[in-house]
Amino acid sequence: MTAWPRPPFWQWEGHLQTIGAALWARRTVPTGQSRPVAPLWQRERWDTPDGDFVDVDTIVPPNARALVVLFHGLEGSSASHYAQAFAAEAQRRGWAMAVPHFRGCSGEPNRAPRAYHSGDHAEVDWMLMRVAQRWPAWPRVAVGVSLGGNALLRWLQEAGSHAAVTVAAAAAISAPLDLMAAGAAIDRGLNRVLYARMFLRTMRRKAREKWAQYPGLFDLQRVLAARTLRAFDDAFTAPLHGFAGVDDYWRRASSKPHLRAIRVPTLVLNARNDPFVPATSLPVAGEVGDWVQLWQPERGGHVGFAQAATRWDWRGEVGALPRRVLPWLARAAGWADGATMDA
């Protein structure tokens, strides 16, 4: 991997690189324009196999040549900074993009007595099969970010060589590969104040809405009393999705133990200063198979990776992330040979 971009001058450590990219970095600057332009998503609603729905936001440029499917992170959406950055770069390359929202993440409560979780490979499976049915003519790659990255890796592991029928290559960015380590990290110290509290605010609200739909489905008082992600997952996420408890959920949903099972070219990108994902929990080369490439730059934070355009550019822009990941996917998929897919 080439040297990673230099962040804005004040982003000297992982928390600042995480927060700066999410809140202030420029997200979308298509070629030929000087000011950011938000993606113009088109929304489709898809029925799920269990009688529920998911909303899928898409951008399809004229004469699109390929499709990127992006799975968002915890409480993320197509409005997340990384989704907008990938959409801008995909459009520049003439690729279409689709963001299937996990249950309850598109701005409207889902109907079924379930939500979403970090190891939901069955959900990723039917979503990608539906993508292939919806756009059969386009070659496809998949990107998963944070929680969505771990879920994508779990699908790749479960699907094995069959995954190549659906996607030609994949990338997981800032994925919590070891959920025990990541869960412990986010629930302590400054992480608990900065991030866990933010996530729990919307997650508890959604849990209250789910309980109103299905009274008695879980212990609402335990959920509302949760002050850590561990407590929330033990009271809500685990019981709703068939796990015995939080330890069972985090153990079975972690992708790190199964990286050798992947049979599709896959990039696993984690910054070593990610506040959520301890560097000590990251895999080393001997723990992955030939199909997996590890990128572990020293800086980047959690889905940060902002790049300063000049020495005094305090905001930076997050397009550096897709500008590195999408060419890797194109080459891994074989699109760069002969065709002009790798723009």
N, C-alpha and C positions, 0 to 999 in steps of 0.2 A: 504494500500500500504506500502511495506517495504521502509526503508530509501533510498533516491535516491543516486546514486553514487557521490563520491567526484570529482569535476572537477580538471584539472591541477591547480597548486598553484597560477598562475597569473590570472586566470579567476575568479575574485572575484565579478563580477556583470554581469548583463544580456547582455550588448553589447559585452563584452569580451567572454562570453560563446556562443553567437550567431556567432560571427566572427571566433573565434578559432575553433569551430567545423567545420564550412564550409570550412575554408582555410587550416588548418594545421593538424587536427586530423586524425589519421589513420582510414581508412574506412573499409577495407575488409581484414581480416586475417582468412581464413578458417582453420579448425582444422588440426593440423599436419604441418602447415607452419608458418615460423617465419616472413616472409615479406608480405606486402599487395599485393593482387592479384586482379586486376580489374575484374569485372564480364564479362563473354563472352556472351554478349547479341546476340540473334538471332532476326532479325527484320521481322515483317509481316506488310503488308499494307492492311488495311481494307477499303472497300467502306462504306461511310456513307449514311444514308437514304436520305440526300439532295443532293447527287451527288458529294460529296467531298471525302476526304480520311483522315484517321488518321493512324499513324505509331504506332505499338505496339511492344515493346521490351520484349522478353521472355527469361527465363532460365528454362530449363526442365531437371533436373537430371535424371539419369536412375532409373526406378522404383519409380517415383514420387508418393507420397501418397496424396497430397493435393495441393491447389493452393492459393497463395496470390496475390491479385490484388491491386496495389498501384497507387493512383492518386496523381500526383506531385503538387507542389505549383506554385505560380506566377513565370512565366518564368523559371520553372524548367524542368527537363527531367530525363531520366534514368541515366544520368551522375551526378546528384545531390548527395551530400554526403550521405543523408539519404536513397536514393534509392539503392546505392551501399552497404550500411550497411545492409539494409533489405535483399538484394539479397544474401549476404554472409551467413547471419543467416538462411535464408530459405533453402539454399543449404545444410547447416550443418544438418538441420532437415529432409532432404529428401523431401522438398516441392518445387514445381515449383513456378515461380513468373512471373507476367505480369505487364508491365507498359504501359498503353495506354496513348499516348501523347495527350494533348489538342491541338486544332487546331493551327498550326503554331509553335509548340514547339519542333518538331523533327528535325529541321535544314532545313526545306523546307517550303516555304509559302503554305498555304492551298488555295484551289480554290474558295470556296464559299464566298459570301459577308458577312462574319461574322468572329468572332475570338473565344474567350472563356471568361467565367466570373465566379465569385465566387458562384453564385447560380444556375449553369447550371445543374439542376437535370435531365432534359430531355436527355442531353448528357451522363451523368453517367448512366441513365437507359438503353439506347440502347447499350452502351459499355458493361455493365454487362450482358445484355441478349446475346450479341454476344459472350462474354466469356463463358457463360453457354452452348451455342451451340457448341463452338469450343472445349471445354474440359468437356463434360457432365459427365464423370465418376468420376471426382475428387470433393470432398467436397471443398468449397471455403469460404474464408474470404476476407474482403476488408479493406484497410488502406488508409486514406486520410491525406495528409500533407498540412498544411497552407491553401491556397486557395482550394486545392483539398479536404482537410478535411471538410471545410464548404460545398462544393458542394456535398460531400458524405452524410453529415448529412441532407442536404435539400432533397436528393433523399430518404433517409431512412424515412424522415417525410412524403413525398408525397406518398411513396409506402406503408407505414403502415405495416400490417401483411404480405402483399404480398412480401415484401422484402426477407422474409425467403426462398422463392422459389429459390432465386439467391445466397444469401450469408447466412452463418450460424452465423456470428458475424462480427462486424466492429469496427474500431478504428479511431478516428480523433485526430491528433497530431498538436498542436500549431495552431488550426483553429481560424480565426477571427470571432467568433460567433456573435459578434455585430459589423457590418461593419461600422456603424457611429462612434463608439468609436475607432475602429482600424484605420479607415481612418484618423481621426483627429490626432491620435497619430503618425502615420508614416509621416504625412505632416508637423510636427513642430520640431523645435530645431535640435538636433543632428541627429535624425532619418531622417529628410529631407535631410541632407548632406550625411549621410552614406548609406541610403537605397533607399529613393525615387528617388534620382538622378540616382542610378545604374539601378533600374527597368525602369525608363523612357527612359534611353538611348536605350535599346533594344525595348521597346514598341513603341516609336516614329518611330524607323526604320521600324518596322513591319507595322505600320499604313501607312507610306509612300508607302510601297510595296502594301498594300491593295488598296490605292487610285490609284496607277498606274494600278491595275487590274480593278478597278471600279471607274473611275473619277466621282466626284460629289457625291459619296456615303455618305460623311460626310464633315465637314468643316476642310479641311487639315490645314489651317493656325491656327485655334484654337488648333488643336492637337499639332502642332509643337511649339506653344507658351506655352503649358502646362508646368508648373514647379512644379506641385503637382499632386499626384494621383487623388485627387478630381477633378481637372481641366481636367485631361486626361479622367477619367471615364465619366465626363459630356459631353465631346466633341466626344468621340469615343466609349467606351464600352457601355454606355447606349443607344445611338441611334441605334447602330448596332444590339442590342439584344432586341429591343421592349420596352425599358423603357422610361418614360417621361423625365428623367434626372437623375443626380447622386443620388439625395435624394430618388427618387422612386426606383432606382436600389438597393442602399444600404439597404433600408428598406425592400424590398420584398425578397432580397437575403439572409438576415441575418438568421442564423439557431437558434439563441438563443430563440426566442419567441415560437418555435415549438418543443422543445426537448421532451415534454410529448407525442408527437405523434409517437415517435419511438417504434417499436414493435419487434426489433431484438436486442440481447445483444450487447451493444455498449459502448466502452470506450472513454471518452473525456479527453484528457491529455493536460493540459496547465500549463507551468511554471508561477509562480506568478511574476517573474522578466522579463517576455517577453517584449522586447522594443516595439513590434508591438501591443500587446494585453494587455491593462491595466488590472491589477488585479481587479480593481473596476468594470470591465465589465463582469467578469466571472460569470457563473451561480452558484447558491448554491443548496444544496440538495433538497430544497423545490420547485425548478423550473424545476426539471427533474422527469421523471417517473421511475418506477421500472426497466425498461429495460436499463437504462443508469447509468454507474458508472463514477464518477468524480475523476480524479487524478490531484491534483494541488500542485506539489512540490514547495518549495520556490525558487529553482534554476533550471537552465536549459536553460534560454534564449529562443530565437525563433528557434526551431528545432535544439537546441544545444545538451545538455545532454551528453557531452563528459565525459569520465571517465579516471582518471589518474591511470596507472598501479602501479606506485610507487610514493613516495613523490615528487621526482624530475622529474617525467615524464611531460615535458612541453607541449607535443603535445596532449596526451590522445588519446582515440579511441572512436568512436561513436557506436560501437557494443552494448554498454549497453542499448541503446534505443530499438532495436529489441529484445534483449534478455529478456526484460521485457514485451514488447507488444505482441510478438508472443505467449508466453506461456499463457498469459491472453486470447487471442483469442482462443487458443486450448481448454482451459478449458471451456470458455463460449460457444463454439460450441459443447461441449460434447465429444471432441476427446480424452481427457486425460483418459477417463473411459474405461479400458480394453485394448484399442489399445495402440500403442507406438507412437502416433502422437506427444505427448508432450516430445520430445527428451531431 
